[in-house]
């Protein structure tokens, strides 16, 4: 029997075996069953694989990422990809223009995987541009008039006008962060892959932070900043820009002395370590232990990050402090700079959450809605870029702006645009990315990405590449990924 147990439990940790003995015959049987499980064997025994050691795979260009996500689907034509043909052929159908029918294009089928067939369609009647645009900066890149402050930074941007995705409903929010269609379930997000691959630069702060209200449950919920099978320790830590209560349950309360809390944490650590000996591969337990330890250290570090009085009045004004319209997003952007300044790897800021599809979802009143929303984020984002640059931090901080898809060239409800996964825009700045360039293009109507097309994981691959990570070397045994999951770095915009 001893030989059988030894054979059945090959690869089991000695501590686990002793713990199982302490649990009796049931523990031994459970240990043997787990040892025969393919995933357990992959985690425990096969010497060819080891988890990341926190070091980049090759020389990185960037240390940290600030990821700005507009929830609901920003119109690419009224932001970073103006299309004068929309105004020229306003109120005509696509068939009445000299351009080929984009619906008949094979790209339509390639791009589309519908949750509800026919729910979101192209809308043939062309809707004119709702805002003007100009050539900006030395680079002469065209940007709409809704982004006057960001336009001052255009020579620092690399705009990619040829993104595409496959979900034409707001599950595309989840897809933008994981690379997988919502029908396929939940997967690790780009921020969790960075956290998993590189680990910590500051042991007193979380390495993956989410600010703003995340995407709603309808569209991915917590999965939009989660780690899924990488384990809960690689989830984002949600932070509020509130010095008195920045993290849920992070403070012990006013009636608890620090010495008393230290004793509680010491007892918790001892109890958790006992459990950790029995269950060394329990990811939830491991994450819980790390979260307790980090929470204790963060009680001092996080309030210091949110001490905006350390900043000059000129810096605060540059972000948009003191303006009711911009105040909230300004605080979040300044906090992001202060976090990466202290070594935080990945800061994800959500804008436009409304408990549903998102405020940028412009089915109607596009002009009214986008005017207001751009006004909330334009100055803070520009302030962030200017601040990073003047501090010498933009070279090592990669700033990414994105949204789940664009909007249709055709009109919906007379003054709005529908969902549009076929072609849309994102931009990047800093972190070893070329400055003042445009890459890719949509057709004359802004319908299809037709030149240098990029699925959303190409954006992920570019981020990982700039951080010195090869996504294929991060793959976890027992969790096979598809080729499309990895993406390809957009080398044309890499300096």
N, C-alpha and C positions, 0 to 999 in steps of 0.2 A: 504493500500500500504506500510505503514511504517513497518508493521509486515512482509510482504513478503520480503522487502528489507533486513530487519534484519536477516530473516531466510536464504535468498539466499547468504548473505555475511558473514555468520558465519565463524569466523577464520580470517577475514580481519583486518589488523592493523588499529588502530584509525587514525593514520596519513594518511594512504592510503585513508580511507573513507573521511576524510576532504579534501584531495587533489582532490578526485573524485568529491566531491560536488563543489569544485572550478572550475572543468572542465565542470560542467553542467550535464544534464541528460545523455549525451553520456558517460561521465566518470562513472556515477553510473551503467549504463547498462554494460559497459566493466568490471567494478569491479565485478558485479554479475556473469558474464559469466566466468571470471577467477576463481572465488570462487568455481564454480561448476566443474571446471576442476580437474580430479583426481590428477595430478602431483602438481598443485598449492595447493590443499588441503593437500597433503602429506608434502609439504614444509612448509605450514603455520600452520596447526592446530593440527595434531595428536601428542599428548604430549609424546607418547612413544619414539619418535625419536628426537634426537638433533645432530647437527653437532659436529665433534670432537672438543675437548677443548684444543688441543695441548699437552696433557699429554699422555705418553705411557700407554698401557693397562696392562702391567706387567713390571717387572724390565728389562731394556734393557741391552744388552751386548755392543752395539755400539751407537755412537752419530751421525756419518756421514758416507756417502757412496761415494766412487770414482768409477765410472762405466766406464770401458774402452771397447770400442766397435770397432772391426775391420770390416770394411764394405766390403762385397763381398764374404765372406766364406773362412776362413783360413783352410788349410788342417790339419785335426787332426792327420793324420799319420806322417806328417812332422813337427809336433810341440810337442804335449803332449801325444800322444798315438802311439808310433812307432810300426810298424808291420813287423817283419822280413820275414814273409811268402810272402809278396809282392815281395821282392827281390828274395826269393827262387823260386817262381813260375812265375817270370817275363816273359812276352810275351806269357804265356799260357792262355787259357781261364779258366774261373771259373769252367767249367765242367771238365777240365783236372786236377783239384786239388782234393785232398781227402776230401775236405770240402763240406758240403751240399749246395745245390743251394739256395743262400739267396733270390733270386727273388721269389722262391716258398714258402718262409716263410709267415705265416699269418701276421707277423709284417709288411711286405711290404704294405699290404692293410691298416693296421691300421695307418701307418705313412703317407700315401700319399693322398693328396687332390690337384689335379692338376688344374692349371689355363688353360694351353694348353695341352691336353692329348698327351702323347708321346714325348713332346718336350725335356725333360731331362730324359734319361734312364740310367740304371746301367753301360753299357759298359762292355762287358764280357772279353776283353783282359786285363790282369793284368799289371799295370804300376808299375815298381819298385820304392822303396824309392829313393828320389832325394837328400837325405842328410843323413849323419851318425847320430848316437845317442849314448848316454852313460848313465850309472847310475850316478846320481848326489847326492852330499851331504851325510849326515849321513843316510838319509832315503833311499838312493839308488833308487830314482825314475828316470825312464828313460825319458829324454827330448832330443830333437834333437839338433844338433850342431848349428843350426841357432839362438839359444837363449843362448849364452855363459854367458852374464851378469845376466839374470834372473835365470840361473842355479845355480848361487851363492846364490840365495834366495830360492831354492827349499824346504828347510826345514821349510820355513814359509808358504808354499802353501798347499791348499787342492784341488787336481785336481779331477774333476768329468768327467769321460770318457764315460758316458752313457746318454748324453742328446739326445733328439729327438724332432722333430717338424713335422709339416704336410705340409708345403708349400715348394715345390721343386723349386720355383722361388724366386726372390729377394723380393717379398712381405714378405718373412720370416724375413726381417729386421724389419718391423713393428710388425710382430707376436712376435719376440723376446722381444719387449718392452711392448706390450700390452697383449700378451697371446692369441690373437684372429687371425684367418686366415684373410688375407687381403680381401677375398671375403665377409666377414661379416662387413666390414667397420672399422671405427675408434673408439677407446676406450681410456680411460685414460692409461697413461704409468706408469711404476713402479716408476719413479721419481716424477710424479704428485701425486701418492697415498701417497708417503712419505711426500710430501709438505702438502697435504690435512690433513694427519693424525697428523703431529707433529708441523707444523708451524715454527715459527722463533726462532733462538737462537741469532740473531744479526739483529736488525731493520735497520741497515745501509747498509746491503748487501742482495741481492736476496738469497732465500733459495734453489732454484733449478737453477743451472747454466749449460748451454751447451757450450762446446768449440769445436773447429775444425769445419770443414764443415759437416753439418748434412747429413743424408741420402737423396737421390735425390727424386724428385716427383714420379718417376717411382715405388718407393719402400716404400712409406709412407710419404716422405717429412717431413713437420713440425709435422705430427702426430707421428713421432718417439720420440718427446720430448714434446708432448702436453698433455693437461688434458681433452680434449673433454668435456663430460657433467659435470665434476667437476667444470668447469668454467675457464675462461681465466686467472684468478689470480693465478692458479696453474700450468700454463705453465712454461717451462724453460725460463730463460732469457739468450739469446745468448750473449756471451762475446768473444771479440777478444783480443789476447795478444798484445795489442797496448796501451801503457800508454797515448798516445795523443788522441786516439779515441777507447776506449774499448767497448763502447756500442753505438748502433745507436741512434742518436738524444739526447744523454744524456747531452751534453754540450751546453750552451746557445750561444756560438759563441764569438769571440774575441771582438766584438763591444757592448756587453751587460754587464752592471755593475751588480754585485751580488745583490745589493740593488734593482735594477730594476727587476731582475728575481724573487726575493723574493716577490715583489709586484704582479707580474704576477701570481705566484703560489697561493698567498693569494686570488686573485680574482677568479682564477679557482676553488679553494676549495669552495668558497662561492657559485658559480654557480652550481658546482657539488652537493653540499649538498642540494640545493633547489630541484634539480632533484631527489636526493636520497629520499627525503621525499615523492615525488609523486610515485616513482617506487622503493620501498625498496627491491624488489626481483629481480631486474635487475642485473644479474651476470656480464654482460659486463660493465655496468656503475660502479659497485662496483670495478671491476678489474681496470678500467681506473683511478678511484680516487686513489686506492692504488699504481698504477704504477707511477702516477705523484708525489705522496708523496715520494715513494722509489727512483725515479730518482733524486729528489732534494738532498736527503741524500747521494746517491751513488756518486755524483760528487766529494765528498771529499774522500770517503772510497775506491772506486775502484782503483783510481790511486795509492793509498798507497799499495794496494795488489800487484800491478804490479811493484813495485819498487824493482827490483832484486838486486840493489846495496846494499840492506840491508843484502844480503846473502854473506857468505864467498866464496872466490874463490874455495875452496875445495868442497863446496856444489854444486856450479854451475858446476864444472868439473864432479862431481859424476853423475849428470843428463845428461851430454852430451852437455853443453854449449860450444860454440866455434868450434863445429864440424858441418859443413854444412849439413851433413846427418841427424843428430839427433837434431839440434837446435830447430826446430819448436815444435816437440813433447816434447822436454825437457822443453821448456818454459811453455807449457800447463800443464805438470805434476807438475812442481814446483808451478805454479799458483794454481793448485788443492790443493796442500798441504797447501799453504798460505790461501786459502779460508776456508778449513775445520778447520784450526787452529783458524780462526776467527768466527767459528760457523755456516758456511754454511752446510746445511744438505745433499745435493745431488749434486755431480758434475759429469756430463756426458761428456766424451771426445770421439769424433768420430775420427777415423783414416782411411784414404784410400778413401775418397770420390772423385769421378772423374766426377760427373754430371750424372752418370748412375748407373750401377750395383755395382761399387766399384772396387778398384784396387786389392783387394785380390781375385777377381773372376778369378781363374787360369785355364781357358779352354785351354790355351796354354802357353808355356814358363814358366811353374810352377817354375822351379829351378831359373831362372833369376829373376822372379817377387818376389817370396817369399824371396830370398836372400836380395834383395833391401829393401823390406818392413819390414822384421824382423830387418834389420840393422837400420831402422829409429826409431823403438819403443823399442827394447830390452834394451838398456842402460837406456833410460829415465824411463821405468817402474821399472827396478831394482833399479835405483836411488831413485825413489819414495818410494819403499818398505824399502830400507835401511835408508832413511831420516826419514820416519815415525817411524821406529823402534828405531833409536838412539835418537829421541826426546821423546820417550815414548808415541807416538800417535797411534801406530799400534794397540794397544789393544782396542782402542775405535773408530778406523776408519776401515770400511770394504771396501776392495779393490776387485773389481770384474772384471775379464777379460772374454770377450765373443765375439762371432761372430754368424751370423745367421744360419749357418749349416756347415758341413764339405765338403769333396771332395770325389768323387768316388774312390774305389780301382782300377777300370779299367781305361784305357787310353782314352783320347779324343784328337783328333788332334795330336796324336803321342807323345806329350810332355806336356800334361796337364790333368786335372781332371775336371769332371763335378760336378754339384750341388749334395749335398748328405744330405738329412734331416733325414736319418735313424739312425745315430749314430755319435756323435761328442763330442768335449771336451770344457769345461770351467774350470776356476779356481777361487778360492776365497782365501783371506788372511786377517788376522787380525780380529778385531771386534768380538772376541769370537769364531772364527772358529779354528778347530784343525789344527795343523801345521805339515807339512811333511807327508801327507797321500794321498792315491789314493782311490777313491770310484767309484764303477761301472766298467763296462768293455764292450768293443765291442767284436765281434767274431774274429777269427784268421785273417780274411782279413780286419778288420775294417769296416765291412758293417753295421751290426745291433748292436744297444745297446742291450745286452742280459742279463746283470747282473745289478740289481738295476737301472732299467730304470727310467729316469726323463724327463717329459715334461717341457717345458721352464718355466711354472708358478711355478714349484717347486723351481726354482732359486729365483723367486720373493718372494715366501712365506718364503724362508730362509732369505732373506734380511729384510723383514718386521719383522720376528720373532726376529732377532738380534737387531732390533731397538725398540722392545717391542710392536709391533703392531699386532693385530689380524685382518686379512683382512676382515673377516666376520662382524666385528663390524664397519667397515668403509663403508659398503654398503649403498647406497643412496636410499631412498624410491622412487618407480616409475622406478628404474633402476635395474631390476632383473639380477643377475649375475648367470652364470653356475658354477657347481662344479669345472670344470676344470679351471675356471678363478682364483680360490683361490689358487690352488696348495697345496702341502704339504711340510713343511720344511724338508730339507735333514738332519735329526737328526744324521745320522752317522758321519757327518763332524762337528757337533756342539760340542764345548768343554764343 
